[in-house]
Amino acid sequence: MLATIIAITGGLIASSSLIVSKKPNAQDLLDKLTPFQGGIGVLLTFWGVWGIIHSFLTLDLIGKYWSIFLGISVVEFVVGFLLAYSLISKYILENNETAKIKGEQLRAKLTKYQVPAGVILIVLGVDLPKS
């Protein structure tokens, strides 16, 4: 259940520009989530990394649930990184100029995937079997 909530919340924030363009009255709800964007992004990044590691530790369980879980984990990592980039840059990359440049280059490459990844994360989060 927690995985579903995290996935859907991250997906909503990541795809907020698309949601607002289709439903302008959703702006109020999304404005309430925006201050937590960095924190949710950090949570999603770590949750995604743990999910990827966990998937490879449980290869004997390959099936629909395993595939959905791995897909969610990868998308959570990407969306989490994009949402948390400002915090990552401020607290981790600030002292290392090379790392800051490389992080910005990676973010620039991934930004065009933010909205589609957010939509995918919502769909996968809704489809995640409840355990």
C-alpha positions, 0 to 999 in steps of 0.5 A, a space after each residue: 500500500 505504501 509503495 502505491 501511495 509513493 508511486 502515485 504521489 511522485 507521478 502526480 508531482 512529476 506530471 503536474 504540468 500535464 494534469 493542470 493543462 487538462 484539469 485547471 482546477 487540479 492546480 490547488 491540490 498540486 500546489 499543496 504538494 509542491 513544497 514537498 517536491 524535493 523531499 518526495 524526490 529524495 524518498 522516490 530516489 532511494 525507494 527506486 534504488 532499493 526496489 531495483 536492488 530488491 528485484 535483482 535479489 529476487 530473480 527467482 520470483 520473475 512474473 507479472 508482479 516482479 516486472 511491475 515492481 522493477 518497472 516502478 522502481 526504475 521509474 521511481 528512481 528517474 522521477 525521484 532524481 528529477 524532483 530532488 535534483 535541487 536538493 541533491 545539487 544544494 547539499 551533495 554536489 555543491 562542493 564538487 564542480 565536476 559532479 555538479 556539471 555532470 549532474 546537471 547534464 544528466 538532469 537536462 537529458 532526463 527532463 524531457 522524460 519527466 511528464 511521461 515518466 510521471 504518467 507511467 508511475 501513476 499507471 504502474 502504481 495503480 496496477 501494483 498488486 496489493 499485498 
